[in-house]
Amino acid sequence: MQAAMESAAPTPFPPAIVLAAGRGMRMRPLTDHTPKPLLVVRGQALMQWPMQALQKAGARQLVVNAAWLGEQVRDFCAQWQAQHPDVAVHLSDEGSDFGYALETAGGISRALPALGERFWVVAGDVFAPDFVFSPEAVAHFDASDALAHLWLVPNPAHHPTGDFGLGEGGRAINGGDVRFTYSTIGLYRRELFAEPWTSVAPGNPQGTAEPLGPLLRRAMDAGRITAELYTGAWTDVGTPERLAELNASHT
């Protein structure tokens, strides 16, 4: 009886990878000398927003990948960790290792040794200040058979056709009459970054550049990706105009 009354042990909070390796061509000239995730939004670096939210939620291990102007990302991570000694920050420096960015799936695969069996993925160039990396979402994901759980958002004006649909039982579908945009926030299992979903070896020792979309679509066609709609504040900070609008709306 005592055992039945005891609460279940909490689900350990997974590590996370913050994607910060892209060149940010559409943000030029701002990104000629500053990595896109380090552009300032409402008083702090863009990538600092998800890092703070993850730390507040309980993350104690973060991986940040870097390539373009990677030394600036490295310095920022060192300074941030010094201010948050309860969080270990590991830099996956694709620029130093290979001389180029590995794209999203390639970069995640490269970082797998530091990520464990399941982990959060969030882009360092997306502004979603109210998103909660909740332990409840982790527990729900752990109890499912999904290889990834994605948060989708209503289509912004610059991406009106969306990316993925929502099917029965919360399954993400490759297509559909109504599609939403992938927020670049998700929970993933290590299993997705192995055969048969990808031919890139775990840890990506060859430095293969591989996008994430085709991998997700293969797993969706097998019914192994779930998703839900997020309707909170969300901006893909993809142009100088969008960055200016965010900062102007806060003054």
N, C-alpha and C positions, 0 to 999 in steps of 0.2 A: 504493500500500500504506500509506504514511504517513497519507494522508487517511482511509482506512478504519479505522485504529487510533485516530484521534483521537475523543474522546468528543463527543457532540452538545452544542451550546450549551444551557445551561439555559434553561427556559421563564421569561421575565420574570414576576415575581410581580405579579399584578394589584392594582389599588386595591380598596378596600372601602367600602361605605356602612354605617354603624351607624345604625339607625333609632331616633330618640329624640324624635319629635314628638308622641306620643300624650298624651291627657289623663289616662289611668289612673283612670277613674271608679271601678272596682271596688276601687282601693287607697285611696280616701278614708277617713278624713281625712288620711292620710299625704301624699297628693299635692296637697292644697290649697295647700301652700306649697313643696313640693319636687317637681321632675319625677321621674317614676317611675324613669327610668334612673339617677338620682343617689341613689336610696335605697341605704343601705349594706348590703352583703352580705358577711359575714365580713371586716369591716375596711376595705372599700373600695367605691367606687361600683359599682353593678351593671354599668354600661356600660364600666367600666374593665377588667373581665375579658376581654371579647372584644377590646378595643383592645390590651391587652398581648399577648394570644395572636397577634393579627395582626402586631404589631410584631416579635415573636419569630420568626414564620414568614418574615418578609421583606417585609411590606408597608411601603411608603415613602410612600403617599398614602392618607389616610382622608378620607371625607366623612361628616359627621354632620348629619342634618336635625333641625330643632327647630321648635317652635311654642309649646306650653304652657310658660310660664315660661322662654322661650327665652334670656333674658339669663343665667340660671344655667347653662344648657348651654354658652353661649358662653364664660362665664368658666371653666368647668371645662375646656373644650377648650384654651383659651389656657394654662392652668396645666399641663395634661398635655403639650402640645407643648413648653413651655419645659423640661420634664423629659426630653423625648424629641426632641431637635433633629434626629434623623435621619428623622423622620416629619413630612410636611406634613399639616396638618389643615385642611380646608375646611368651613366651616359653611354649610349650605343652610337659611336662616332663613325658613321658610314663614310663620311668624307675622308677621314684619316685612314680608314681601313681599305677603301676601294677607290676613292677619288670622285665619287658620285653618289647621289641618293638612290636607294633601292626600291623606290615607290612603296606604297602602303603595305601590301602583303609581304614583299621582300624585306622591308624594314622590320615588320613584326616577327617574321621568321628568324631574322638575324638576332633579335632580342629574346627569343624563347628561353635560352638558358637562365635568364634572370627573371622570368615571368611565372614559371610554375604551370600547373595544370589548367587553371582558369584565371582570367584577368580582365580588367577593364581596358578598353581602348577609347581614347578621346583625341580629337585633333587639337593641336595647340593654336590653331588659327580660327576657331569657331567660338563665338561669344554666346554662352548660355548661362547667365549669372544665377539663375534660380534652379538649375537642374540639381537634383539630389541623387548622389551615388549611394542609394539606400541599401542597408543590410538585408532588408526584406526582398529587394530585387535579386540580390545574390542568392538568398535561400531558395527563392522560386526557381531561379536558373539552375541551381544545383540539383533540384528535385526533378528537373525536366530531362528530356533526351536531346535537347537542342545543342547544336554545335556553336551557335551564336544567338544572342538575343539583341535585336537592334531597336533603337529609338528612332522613329520616323517623325518628320515634321510636315505641316502643310507646305505646299510648294511655294517658294518665294517667287517674286516676279521674274528674276533672272534665270529660274529653272522651272518653267511652268509645266513640263511634262512629267516631272518626278522621276523616281528610280524604281521603286518596288511597290507591289500591292499587298493588301492584307487579306488573307483567306480565312477559312473556318478554323476555329480553335487557336487563333492568334498566330497562325503560320504565315510567314512572309512568302510572297509568291513572285516569281520572275515574270512580271507583266501585270495583267489585270486591267479592267476598264477604268478603275480609279487607282492612281498611283501617288505615292508620297515621296518626299525627299529624305534620303538617309542623312541623319543629323551628324554622322561621324562619331556618335557615342554608342558604345555597345559592350556587352559581355561576351567573351569568347573562350572556347576551350582549345587547348593545345592541339587536340586531335584534328581540328580543322586544317592545321598547317602541316599536313602529312598526306601521304597517299591514302585514298585515291583522289583527294580534292586538289592536291598540288604535287608537282614533281620536284619542288625545291626542297632540298634536305633541311631538316630542322637545324637551326643555327645559321643557315644560309652561308656555308663556308666559301661557296663559289662567287658570292656577291651578285646573285641573280636579281635583276630589277623586275618585280612582278606586281601588277595592280591587284587591288582587292576585289573589285567588282566581279570579274569572271569567276573567281573562286566562290564568292557568295552565291552567284547564280547557279553554279553546279550543285551546291549543297541545298539551295532552295528547291531545285527540281527533284531532289530526293526527299523533300519534306523535313529537312533537318535545321531550318532556321526559323526562329520565331521573332515577332516584332510587336511593338505597340506604338500608338500615336502620342507624341508629346506636343502640347499646345502652349507651353510657356515661352518666354522671350528667347529668341534664337536668331542669330545672324551669322551667316558665312561672310567673314570679313575679307572679301575677295578683291575689293577695289579701293582706291583711295577715297572715293566718294562715300562708300559705305562706312569706312572708318571715320570720316569727318562727320557723317550723320550721327553715328553713335556718340561721339564726343560732344557734338553740338546739342544733342537731346538731353545731356546731363548737366549743362551749364545753366 
